[in-house]
Amino acid sequence: MVLEIVVETVEDAIAAEKGGADQIEVKCDYSEFGLTPSFGMLEQVCNSVSCNVLCMIRPHARSFIYSKTDLAAMA
């Protein structure tokens, strides 16, 4: 069993790892059910913890339906 904790800040990531997280998912804008965080935020989290780090890939909050250009950007 893997304990994954979703975080939005570097401080949350550090606390999650200290609390026993095996991996962390980083996202931003919880009010929109999560969007892709900035590269800078992701880099800071990766440099601050030693557990696995995953990243929410969702470019916009309009829907969960993506156009070809959305999919290309996500790739």
PDB file of N, CA, C and O in Angstrom:
ATOM      1  N   MET A   1       0.840  -1.176   0.000  1.00  0.00           N
ATOM      2  CA  MET A   1       0.000   0.000   0.000  1.00  0.00           C
ATOM      3  C   MET A   1       0.884   1.239   0.000  1.00  0.00           C
ATOM      4  O   MET A   1       1.880   1.309   0.721  1.00  0.00           O
ATOM      5  N   VAL A   2       0.506   2.215  -0.820  1.00  0.00           N
ATOM      6  CA  VAL A   2       1.253   3.465  -0.942  1.00  0.00           C
ATOM      7  C   VAL A   2       0.393   4.605  -0.413  1.00  0.00           C
ATOM      8  O   VAL A   2      -0.780   4.724  -0.769  1.00  0.00           O
ATOM      9  N   LEU A   3       0.977   5.440   0.436  1.00  0.00           N
ATOM     10  CA  LEU A   3       0.269   6.613   0.941  1.00  0.00           C
ATOM     11  C   LEU A   3       0.654   7.815   0.089  1.00  0.00           C
ATOM     12  O   LEU A   3       1.794   8.277   0.129  1.00  0.00           O
ATOM     13  N   GLU A   4      -0.315   8.319  -0.685  1.00  0.00           N
ATOM     14  CA  GLU A   4      -0.103   9.505  -1.504  1.00  0.00           C
ATOM     15  C   GLU A   4      -0.880  10.655  -0.889  1.00  0.00           C
ATOM     16  O   GLU A   4      -2.056  10.518  -0.553  1.00  0.00           O
ATOM     17  N   ILE A   5      -0.207  11.793  -0.745  1.00  0.00           N
ATOM     18  CA  ILE A   5      -0.846  12.984  -0.194  1.00  0.00           C
ATOM     19  C   ILE A   5      -0.764  14.091  -1.233  1.00  0.00           C
ATOM     20  O   ILE A   5       0.291  14.329  -1.821  1.00  0.00           O
ATOM     21  N   VAL A   6      -1.875  14.755  -1.450  1.00  0.00           N
ATOM     22  CA  VAL A   6      -1.947  15.861  -2.406  1.00  0.00           C
ATOM     23  C   VAL A   6      -1.579  17.147  -1.676  1.00  0.00           C
ATOM     24  O   VAL A   6      -2.072  17.423  -0.582  1.00  0.00           O
ATOM     25  N   VAL A   7      -0.696  17.930  -2.308  1.00  0.00           N
ATOM     26  CA  VAL A   7      -0.226  19.168  -1.691  1.00  0.00           C
ATOM     27  C   VAL A   7      -0.297  20.316  -2.687  1.00  0.00           C
ATOM     28  O   VAL A   7      -0.374  20.123  -3.900  1.00  0.00           O
ATOM     29  N   GLU A   8      -0.266  21.520  -2.120  1.00  0.00           N
ATOM     30  CA  GLU A   8      -0.313  22.728  -2.946  1.00  0.00           C
ATOM     31  C   GLU A   8       0.888  23.649  -2.692  1.00  0.00           C
ATOM     32  O   GLU A   8       1.141  24.566  -3.473  1.00  0.00           O
ATOM     33  N   THR A   9       1.622  23.409  -1.607  1.00  0.00           N
ATOM     34  CA  THR A   9       2.767  24.259  -1.270  1.00  0.00           C
ATOM     35  C   THR A   9       3.971  23.402  -0.890  1.00  0.00           C
ATOM     36  O   THR A   9       3.844  22.209  -0.613  1.00  0.00           O
ATOM     37  N   VAL A  10       5.134  24.034  -0.882  1.00  0.00           N
ATOM     38  CA  VAL A  10       6.359  23.353  -0.451  1.00  0.00           C
ATOM     39  C   VAL A  10       6.231  22.937   1.009  1.00  0.00           C
ATOM     40  O   VAL A  10       6.625  21.833   1.387  1.00  0.00           O
ATOM     41  N   GLU A  11       5.681  23.824   1.821  1.00  0.00           N
ATOM     42  CA  GLU A  11       5.510  23.518   3.240  1.00  0.00           C
ATOM     43  C   GLU A  11       4.612  22.304   3.434  1.00  0.00           C
ATOM     44  O   GLU A  11       4.883  21.457   4.286  1.00  0.00           O
ATOM     45  N   ASP A  12       3.540  22.216   2.642  1.00  0.00           N
ATOM     46  CA  ASP A  12       2.654  21.043   2.709  1.00  0.00           C
ATOM     47  C   ASP A  12       3.409  19.774   2.334  1.00  0.00           C
ATOM     48  O   ASP A  12       3.229  18.733   2.965  1.00  0.00           O
ATOM     49  N   ALA A  13       4.252  19.858   1.311  1.00  0.00           N
ATOM     50  CA  ALA A  13       5.012  18.690   0.851  1.00  0.00           C
ATOM     51  C   ALA A  13       5.961  18.194   1.937  1.00  0.00           C
ATOM     52  O   ALA A  13       6.058  16.993   2.189  1.00  0.00           O
ATOM     53  N   ILE A  14       6.647  19.113   2.566  1.00  0.00           N
ATOM     54  CA  ILE A  14       7.573  18.743   3.641  1.00  0.00           C
ATOM     55  C   ILE A  14       6.812  18.090   4.789  1.00  0.00           C
ATOM     56  O   ILE A  14       7.248  17.072   5.326  1.00  0.00           O
ATOM     57  N   ALA A  15       5.682  18.671   5.163  1.00  0.00           N
ATOM     58  CA  ALA A  15       4.870  18.108   6.249  1.00  0.00           C
ATOM     59  C   ALA A  15       4.325  16.737   5.867  1.00  0.00           C
ATOM     60  O   ALA A  15       4.275  15.832   6.701  1.00  0.00           O
ATOM     61  N   ALA A  16       3.921  16.581   4.621  1.00  0.00           N
ATOM     62  CA  ALA A  16       3.389  15.295   4.162  1.00  0.00           C
ATOM     63  C   ALA A  16       4.453  14.204   4.254  1.00  0.00           C
ATOM     64  O   ALA A  16       4.179  13.095   4.713  1.00  0.00           O
ATOM     65  N   GLU A  17       5.655  14.526   3.819  1.00  0.00           N
ATOM     66  CA  GLU A  17       6.734  13.540   3.893  1.00  0.00           C
ATOM     67  C   GLU A  17       7.053  13.205   5.348  1.00  0.00           C
ATOM     68  O   GLU A  17       7.225  12.035   5.691  1.00  0.00           O
ATOM     69  N   LYS A  18       7.133  14.218   6.198  1.00  0.00           N
ATOM     70  CA  LYS A  18       7.395  13.976   7.626  1.00  0.00           C
ATOM     71  C   LYS A  18       6.284  13.135   8.248  1.00  0.00           C
ATOM     72  O   LYS A  18       6.526  12.366   9.178  1.00  0.00           O
ATOM     73  N   GLY A  19       5.057  13.286   7.726  1.00  0.00           N
ATOM     74  CA  GLY A  19       3.916  12.535   8.239  1.00  0.00           C
ATOM     75  C   GLY A  19       3.793  11.132   7.679  1.00  0.00           C
ATOM     76  O   GLY A  19       2.872  10.401   8.043  1.00  0.00           O
ATOM     77  N   GLY A  20       4.713  10.741   6.792  1.00  0.00           N
ATOM     78  CA  GLY A  20       4.716   9.360   6.317  1.00  0.00           C
ATOM     79  C   GLY A  20       4.303   9.146   4.871  1.00  0.00           C
ATOM     80  O   GLY A  20       4.117   8.003   4.454  1.00  0.00           O
ATOM     81  N   ALA A  21       4.156  10.210   4.098  1.00  0.00           N
ATOM     82  CA  ALA A  21       3.769  10.048   2.694  1.00  0.00           C
ATOM     83  C   ALA A  21       4.839   9.278   1.932  1.00  0.00           C
ATOM     84  O   ALA A  21       6.032   9.554   2.067  1.00  0.00           O
ATOM     85  N   ASP A  22       4.404   8.313   1.133  1.00  0.00           N
ATOM     86  CA  ASP A  22       5.308   7.595   0.244  1.00  0.00           C
ATOM     87  C   ASP A  22       5.507   8.374  -1.051  1.00  0.00           C
ATOM     88  O   ASP A  22       6.568   8.316  -1.672  1.00  0.00           O
ATOM     89  N   GLN A  23       4.470   9.098  -1.441  1.00  0.00           N
ATOM     90  CA  GLN A  23       4.558   9.961  -2.609  1.00  0.00           C
ATOM     91  C   GLN A  23       3.627  11.140  -2.443  1.00  0.00           C
ATOM     92  O   GLN A  23       2.685  11.112  -1.651  1.00  0.00           O
ATOM     93  N   ILE A  24       3.916  12.182  -3.215  1.00  0.00           N
ATOM     94  CA  ILE A  24       3.191  13.442  -3.120  1.00  0.00           C
ATOM     95  C   ILE A  24       2.706  13.812  -4.509  1.00  0.00           C
ATOM     96  O   ILE A  24       3.438  13.667  -5.488  1.00  0.00           O
ATOM     97  N   GLU A  25       1.471  14.291  -4.595  1.00  0.00           N
ATOM     98  CA  GLU A  25       0.978  14.851  -5.852  1.00  0.00           C
ATOM     99  C   GLU A  25       0.850  16.358  -5.662  1.00  0.00           C
ATOM    100  O   GLU A  25       0.197  16.826  -4.729  1.00  0.00           O
ATOM    101  N   VAL A  26       1.478  17.105  -6.554  1.00  0.00           N
ATOM    102  CA  VAL A  26       1.462  18.566  -6.477  1.00  0.00           C
ATOM    103  C   VAL A  26       0.446  19.100  -7.472  1.00  0.00           C
ATOM    104  O   VAL A  26       0.453  18.733  -8.648  1.00  0.00           O
ATOM    105  N   LYS A  27      -0.422  19.969  -6.984  1.00  0.00           N
ATOM    106  CA  LYS A  27      -1.354  20.658  -7.871  1.00  0.00           C
ATOM    107  C   LYS A  27      -1.622  22.038  -7.305  1.00  0.00           C
ATOM    108  O   LYS A  27      -1.250  22.338  -6.170  1.00  0.00           O
ATOM    109  N   CYS A  28      -2.265  22.868  -8.095  1.00  0.00           N
ATOM    110  CA  CYS A  28      -2.639  24.193  -7.620  1.00  0.00           C
ATOM    111  C   CYS A  28      -4.132  24.391  -7.870  1.00  0.00           C
ATOM    112  O   CYS A  28      -4.757  23.627  -8.605  1.00  0.00           O
ATOM    113  N   ASP A  29      -4.677  25.399  -7.264  1.00  0.00           N
ATOM    114  CA  ASP A  29      -6.073  25.808  -7.443  1.00  0.00           C
ATOM    115  C   ASP A  29      -7.085  24.724  -7.060  1.00  0.00           C
ATOM    116  O   ASP A  29      -7.841  24.222  -7.892  1.00  0.00           O
ATOM    117  N   TYR A  30      -7.067  24.391  -5.778  1.00  0.00           N
ATOM    118  CA  TYR A  30      -8.009  23.399  -5.260  1.00  0.00           C
ATOM    119  C   TYR A  30      -9.464  23.774  -5.549  1.00  0.00           C
ATOM    120  O   TYR A  30     -10.307  22.895  -5.728  1.00  0.00           O
ATOM    121  N   SER A  31      -9.755  25.060  -5.595  1.00  0.00           N
ATOM    122  CA  SER A  31     -11.141  25.490  -5.829  1.00  0.00           C
ATOM    123  C   SER A  31     -11.649  25.055  -7.200  1.00  0.00           C
ATOM    124  O   SER A  31     -12.857  24.990  -7.428  1.00  0.00           O
ATOM    125  N   GLU A  32     -10.719  24.757  -8.115  1.00  0.00           N
ATOM    126  CA  GLU A  32     -11.081  24.266  -9.451  1.00  0.00           C
ATOM    127  C   GLU A  32     -10.799  22.777  -9.576  1.00  0.00           C
ATOM    128  O   GLU A  32     -10.697  22.261 -10.689  1.00  0.00           O
ATOM    129  N   PHE A  33     -10.671  22.077  -8.451  1.00  0.00           N
ATOM    130  CA  PHE A  33     -10.405  20.639  -8.394  1.00  0.00           C
ATOM    131  C   PHE A  33      -9.015  20.276  -8.903  1.00  0.00           C
ATOM    132  O   PHE A  33      -8.770  19.131  -9.282  1.00  0.00           O
ATOM    133  N   GLY A  34      -8.113  21.239  -8.911  1.00  0.00           N
ATOM    134  CA  GLY A  34      -6.717  21.001  -9.223  1.00  0.00           C
ATOM    135  C   GLY A  34      -6.332  21.331 -10.646  1.00  0.00           C
ATOM    136  O   GLY A  34      -6.990  20.920 -11.602  1.00  0.00           O
ATOM    137  N   LEU A  35      -5.250  22.085 -10.769  1.00  0.00           N
ATOM    138  CA  LEU A  35      -4.663  22.433 -12.063  1.00  0.00           C
ATOM    139  C   LEU A  35      -3.162  22.177 -11.999  1.00  0.00           C
ATOM    140  O   LEU A  35      -2.604  21.965 -10.922  1.00  0.00           O
ATOM    141  N   THR A  36      -2.521  22.199 -13.152  1.00  0.00           N
ATOM    142  CA  THR A  36      -1.085  21.997 -13.214  1.00  0.00           C
ATOM    143  C   THR A  36      -0.376  23.120 -12.446  1.00  0.00           C
ATOM    144  O   THR A  36      -0.633  24.297 -12.696  1.00  0.00           O
ATOM    145  N   PRO A  37       0.508  22.761 -11.521  1.00  0.00           N
ATOM    146  CA  PRO A  37       1.262  23.794 -10.803  1.00  0.00           C
ATOM    147  C   PRO A  37       2.332  24.386 -11.713  1.00  0.00           C
ATOM    148  O   PRO A  37       2.635  23.836 -12.772  1.00  0.00           O
ATOM    149  N   SER A  38       2.890  25.493 -11.297  1.00  0.00           N
ATOM    150  CA  SER A  38       3.977  26.102 -12.060  1.00  0.00           C
ATOM    151  C   SER A  38       5.211  25.204 -12.004  1.00  0.00           C
ATOM    152  O   SER A  38       5.377  24.396 -11.091  1.00  0.00           O
ATOM    153  N   PHE A  39       6.069  25.371 -13.011  1.00  0.00           N
ATOM    154  CA  PHE A  39       7.318  24.614 -13.027  1.00  0.00           C
ATOM    155  C   PHE A  39       8.150  24.946 -11.793  1.00  0.00           C
ATOM    156  O   PHE A  39       8.770  24.066 -11.196  1.00  0.00           O
ATOM    157  N   GLY A  40       8.157  26.213 -11.419  1.00  0.00           N
ATOM    158  CA  GLY A  40       8.918  26.637 -10.248  1.00  0.00           C
ATOM    159  C   GLY A  40       8.449  25.955  -8.974  1.00  0.00           C
ATOM    160  O   GLY A  40       9.267  25.528  -8.159  1.00  0.00           O
ATOM    161  N   MET A  41       7.127  25.850  -8.795  1.00  0.00           N
ATOM    162  CA  MET A  41       6.593  25.178  -7.606  1.00  0.00           C
ATOM    163  C   MET A  41       6.988  23.706  -7.599  1.00  0.00           C
ATOM    164  O   MET A  41       7.416  23.175  -6.574  1.00  0.00           O
ATOM    165  N   LEU A  42       6.844  23.061  -8.734  1.00  0.00           N
ATOM    166  CA  LEU A  42       7.195  21.646  -8.834  1.00  0.00           C
ATOM    167  C   LEU A  42       8.681  21.437  -8.550  1.00  0.00           C
ATOM    168  O   LEU A  42       9.054  20.497  -7.849  1.00  0.00           O
ATOM    169  N   GLU A  43       9.518  22.301  -9.085  1.00  0.00           N
ATOM    170  CA  GLU A  43      10.959  22.208  -8.856  1.00  0.00           C
ATOM    171  C   GLU A  43      11.291  22.382  -7.373  1.00  0.00           C
ATOM    172  O   GLU A  43      12.116  21.651  -6.825  1.00  0.00           O
ATOM    173  N   GLN A  44      10.645  23.349  -6.732  1.00  0.00           N
ATOM    174  CA  GLN A  44      10.879  23.589  -5.297  1.00  0.00           C
ATOM    175  C   GLN A  44      10.473  22.370  -4.462  1.00  0.00           C
ATOM    176  O   GLN A  44      11.190  21.976  -3.543  1.00  0.00           O
ATOM    177  N   VAL A  45       9.325  21.779  -4.788  1.00  0.00           N
ATOM    178  CA  VAL A  45       8.876  20.595  -4.053  1.00  0.00           C
ATOM    179  C   VAL A  45       9.870  19.453  -4.250  1.00  0.00           C
ATOM    180  O   VAL A  45      10.267  18.798  -3.286  1.00  0.00           O
ATOM    181  N   CYS A  46      10.271  19.216  -5.500  1.00  0.00           N
ATOM    182  CA  CYS A  46      11.220  18.128  -5.781  1.00  0.00           C
ATOM    183  C   CYS A  46      12.537  18.322  -5.044  1.00  0.00           C
ATOM    184  O   CYS A  46      13.160  17.345  -4.629  1.00  0.00           O
ATOM    185  N   ASN A  47      12.965  19.554  -4.878  1.00  0.00           N
ATOM    186  CA  ASN A  47      14.215  19.843  -4.177  1.00  0.00           C
ATOM    187  C   ASN A  47      14.074  19.803  -2.657  1.00  0.00           C
ATOM    188  O   ASN A  47      15.072  19.851  -1.939  1.00  0.00           O
ATOM    189  N   SER A  48      12.834  19.715  -2.167  1.00  0.00           N
ATOM    190  CA  SER A  48      12.592  19.794  -0.723  1.00  0.00           C
ATOM    191  C   SER A  48      12.233  18.465  -0.074  1.00  0.00           C
ATOM    192  O   SER A  48      12.264  18.349   1.151  1.00  0.00           O
ATOM    193  N   VAL A  49      11.893  17.463  -0.877  1.00  0.00           N
ATOM    194  CA  VAL A  49      11.509  16.157  -0.330  1.00  0.00           C
ATOM    195  C   VAL A  49      12.274  15.056  -1.049  1.00  0.00           C
ATOM    196  O   VAL A  49      12.816  15.266  -2.134  1.00  0.00           O
ATOM    197  N   SER A  50      12.309  13.885  -0.435  1.00  0.00           N
ATOM    198  CA  SER A  50      13.003  12.759  -1.066  1.00  0.00           C
ATOM    199  C   SER A  50      12.052  11.677  -1.548  1.00  0.00           C
ATOM    200  O   SER A  50      12.480  10.736  -2.216  1.00  0.00           O
ATOM    201  N   CYS A  51      10.768  11.790  -1.222  1.00  0.00           N
ATOM    202  CA  CYS A  51       9.804  10.791  -1.677  1.00  0.00           C
ATOM    203  C   CYS A  51       9.419  11.067  -3.137  1.00  0.00           C
ATOM    204  O   CYS A  51       9.781  12.104  -3.691  1.00  0.00           O
ATOM    205  N   ASN A  52       8.691  10.144  -3.747  1.00  0.00           N
ATOM    206  CA  ASN A  52       8.229  10.314  -5.126  1.00  0.00           C
ATOM    207  C   ASN A  52       7.322  11.536  -5.230  1.00  0.00           C
ATOM    208  O   ASN A  52       6.513  11.794  -4.339  1.00  0.00           O
ATOM    209  N   VAL A  53       7.462  12.283  -6.315  1.00  0.00           N
ATOM    210  CA  VAL A  53       6.635  13.462  -6.555  1.00  0.00           C
ATOM    211  C   VAL A  53       5.930  13.302  -7.893  1.00  0.00           C
ATOM    212  O   VAL A  53       6.567  13.076  -8.921  1.00  0.00           O
ATOM    213  N   LEU A  54       4.620  13.421  -7.867  1.00  0.00           N
ATOM    214  CA  LEU A  54       3.789  13.390  -9.071  1.00  0.00           C
ATOM    215  C   LEU A  54       3.224  14.784  -9.289  1.00  0.00           C
ATOM    216  O   LEU A  54       3.194  15.600  -8.368  1.00  0.00           O
ATOM    217  N   CYS A  55       2.776  15.053 -10.506  1.00  0.00           N
ATOM    218  CA  CYS A  55       2.267  16.378 -10.831  1.00  0.00           C
ATOM    219  C   CYS A  55       0.915  16.261 -11.512  1.00  0.00           C
ATOM    220  O   CYS A  55       0.756  15.487 -12.456  1.00  0.00           O
ATOM    221  N   MET A  56      -0.058  17.026 -11.039  1.00  0.00           N
ATOM    222  CA  MET A  56      -1.356  17.110 -11.699  1.00  0.00           C
ATOM    223  C   MET A  56      -1.142  17.725 -13.069  1.00  0.00           C
ATOM    224  O   MET A  56      -0.514  18.777 -13.185  1.00  0.00           O
ATOM    225  N   ILE A  57      -1.657  17.081 -14.109  1.00  0.00           N
ATOM    226  CA  ILE A  57      -1.587  17.634 -15.461  1.00  0.00           C
ATOM    227  C   ILE A  57      -3.020  17.952 -15.886  1.00  0.00           C
ATOM    228  O   ILE A  57      -3.762  17.083 -16.344  1.00  0.00           O
ATOM    229  N   ARG A  58      -3.379  19.200 -15.723  1.00  0.00           N
ATOM    230  CA  ARG A  58      -4.712  19.690 -16.113  1.00  0.00           C
ATOM    231  C   ARG A  58      -4.548  21.170 -16.456  1.00  0.00           C
ATOM    232  O   ARG A  58      -4.393  21.998 -15.559  1.00  0.00           O
ATOM    233  N   PRO A  59      -4.582  21.510 -17.748  1.00  0.00           N
ATOM    234  CA  PRO A  59      -4.222  22.853 -18.174  1.00  0.00           C
ATOM    235  C   PRO A  59      -5.273  23.935 -17.948  1.00  0.00           C
ATOM    236  O   PRO A  59      -4.945  25.122 -17.947  1.00  0.00           O
ATOM    237  N   HIS A  60      -6.523  23.544 -17.758  1.00  0.00           N
ATOM    238  CA  HIS A  60      -7.573  24.558 -17.568  1.00  0.00           C
ATOM    239  C   HIS A  60      -8.705  23.963 -16.736  1.00  0.00           C
ATOM    240  O   HIS A  60      -8.799  22.748 -16.562  1.00  0.00           O
ATOM    241  N   ALA A  61      -9.556  24.844 -16.228  1.00  0.00           N
ATOM    242  CA  ALA A  61     -10.654  24.417 -15.364  1.00  0.00           C
ATOM    243  C   ALA A  61     -12.004  24.391 -16.089  1.00  0.00           C
ATOM    244  O   ALA A  61     -13.039  24.176 -15.458  1.00  0.00           O
ATOM    245  N   ARG A  62     -11.998  24.607 -17.398  1.00  0.00           N
ATOM    246  CA  ARG A  62     -13.275  24.654 -18.127  1.00  0.00           C
ATOM    247  C   ARG A  62     -14.015  23.328 -18.073  1.00  0.00           C
ATOM    248  O   ARG A  62     -15.241  23.309 -17.973  1.00  0.00           O
ATOM    249  N   SER A  63     -13.290  22.223 -18.137  1.00  0.00           N
ATOM    250  CA  SER A  63     -13.899  20.895 -18.127  1.00  0.00           C
ATOM    251  C   SER A  63     -12.789  19.867 -18.018  1.00  0.00           C
ATOM    252  O   SER A  63     -11.613  20.209 -17.886  1.00  0.00           O
ATOM    253  N   PHE A  64     -13.178  18.610 -18.076  1.00  0.00           N
ATOM    254  CA  PHE A  64     -12.202  17.531 -18.160  1.00  0.00           C
ATOM    255  C   PHE A  64     -12.198  16.949 -19.579  1.00  0.00           C
ATOM    256  O   PHE A  64     -11.767  15.816 -19.794  1.00  0.00           O
ATOM    257  N   ILE A  65     -12.674  17.726 -20.525  1.00  0.00           N
ATOM    258  CA  ILE A  65     -12.664  17.350 -21.935  1.00  0.00           C
ATOM    259  C   ILE A  65     -11.606  18.206 -22.608  1.00  0.00           C
ATOM    260  O   ILE A  65     -11.623  19.431 -22.489  1.00  0.00           O
ATOM    261  N   TYR A  66     -10.685  17.562 -23.316  1.00  0.00           N
ATOM    262  CA  TYR A  66      -9.541  18.276 -23.850  1.00  0.00           C
ATOM    263  C   TYR A  66      -9.496  18.211 -25.370  1.00  0.00           C
ATOM    264  O   TYR A  66      -9.770  17.174 -25.974  1.00  0.00           O
ATOM    265  N   SER A  67      -9.144  19.342 -25.975  1.00  0.00           N
ATOM    266  CA  SER A  67      -8.985  19.417 -27.419  1.00  0.00           C
ATOM    267  C   SER A  67      -7.626  18.823 -27.805  1.00  0.00           C
ATOM    268  O   SER A  67      -6.817  18.490 -26.939  1.00  0.00           O
ATOM    269  N   LYS A  68      -7.389  18.698 -29.098  1.00  0.00           N
ATOM    270  CA  LYS A  68      -6.094  18.202 -29.570  1.00  0.00           C
ATOM    271  C   LYS A  68      -4.963  19.126 -29.126  1.00  0.00           C
ATOM    272  O   LYS A  68      -3.878  18.662 -28.774  1.00  0.00           O
ATOM    273  N   THR A  69      -5.217  20.421 -29.145  1.00  0.00           N
ATOM    274  CA  THR A  69      -4.169  21.350 -28.707  1.00  0.00           C
ATOM    275  C   THR A  69      -3.931  21.264 -27.204  1.00  0.00           C
ATOM    276  O   THR A  69      -2.794  21.400 -26.752  1.00  0.00           O
ATOM    277  N   ASP A  70      -4.994  21.039 -26.421  1.00  0.00           N
ATOM    278  CA  ASP A  70      -4.833  20.820 -24.983  1.00  0.00           C
ATOM    279  C   ASP A  70      -3.957  19.587 -24.741  1.00  0.00           C
ATOM    280  O   ASP A  70      -3.024  19.626 -23.938  1.00  0.00           O
ATOM    281  N   LEU A  71      -4.267  18.500 -25.442  1.00  0.00           N
ATOM    282  CA  LEU A  71      -3.519  17.243 -25.268  1.00  0.00           C
ATOM    283  C   LEU A  71      -2.068  17.421 -25.664  1.00  0.00           C
ATOM    284  O   LEU A  71      -1.177  16.871 -25.017  1.00  0.00           O
ATOM    285  N   ALA A  72      -1.820  18.181 -26.718  1.00  0.00           N
ATOM    286  CA  ALA A  72      -0.433  18.433 -27.129  1.00  0.00           C
ATOM    287  C   ALA A  72       0.311  19.212 -26.046  1.00  0.00           C
ATOM    288  O   ALA A  72       1.464  18.907 -25.741  1.00  0.00           O
ATOM    289  N   ALA A  73      -0.339  20.203 -25.472  1.00  0.00           N
ATOM    290  CA  ALA A  73       0.279  20.984 -24.399  1.00  0.00           C
ATOM    291  C   ALA A  73       0.531  20.111 -23.174  1.00  0.00           C
ATOM    292  O   ALA A  73       1.559  20.251 -22.510  1.00  0.00           O
ATOM    293  N   MET A  74      -0.387  19.228 -22.878  1.00  0.00           N
ATOM    294  CA  MET A  74      -0.241  18.347 -21.722  1.00  0.00           C
ATOM    295  C   MET A  74       0.919  17.361 -21.913  1.00  0.00           C
ATOM    296  O   MET A  74       1.622  17.026 -20.959  1.00  0.00           O
ATOM    297  N   ALA A  75       1.107  16.909 -23.139  1.00  0.00           N
ATOM    298  CA  ALA A  75       2.195  15.941 -23.426  1.00  0.00           C
ATOM    299  C   ALA A  75       3.532  16.620 -23.234  1.00  0.00           C
ATOM    300  O   ALA A  75       4.575  15.993 -23.421  1.00  0.00           O
TER     301      ALA A  75
END
